[in-house]
Amino acid sequence: MSIYRCPHCKHLGEHTAPAGAGHCARCGGETKLYDAVHFINQILARYTAALRELDVLREASADGVPPRKIAITH
């Protein structure tokens, strides 16, 4: 099972074809298909990085210290 986000109509959907190239179910435009597990792992990595950044900012604002710059990895 693969997941895609159409670059033309922004439709998010599932596709039965393996990861690679495919067509959007809504508009028929060409789109890149991603392995579902890989796609979800990438979303979770970005989400947890954003949560870590928020925690740092919250701590800094509570202490009255300017926030330090942190590196976000994708």
C-alpha positions, -999 to 999 in steps of 0.1 A, spaced: 0 0 0 13 35 -8 3 70 0 4 101 -22 -3 138 -21 -12 151 -55 9 182 -64 -20 194 -87 -52 192 -67 -36 185 -32 -56 153 -27 -42 130 -1 -50 93 -7 -40 57 -8 -30 37 -39 -27 0 -44 4 3 -65 38 0 -48 59 32 -42 70 50 -74 49 69 -99 11 68 -101 -19 89 -109 -42 108 -86 -77 93 -81 -93 128 -81 -77 147 -110 -57 120 -128 -25 140 -126 9 122 -122 20 120 -86 48 103 -66 37 73 -45 54 68 -11 56 37 10 30 42 37 53 32 66 81 56 53 56 84 48 42 81 83 77 78 99 87 111 82 56 129 95 62 116 130 99 127 129 88 162 119 61 163 145 84 152 173 111 177 162 85 205 164 74 193 199 110 194 211 114 229 197 83 240 215 95 225 248 128 244 245 109 277 237 85 271 267 114 265 291 132 295 278 102 318 282 95 305 317 131 311 327 133 346 311 163 334 291 163 339 253 158 306 235 189 289 221 190 279 185 184 242 179 190 222 148 161 203 133 169 172 113 146 156 88 
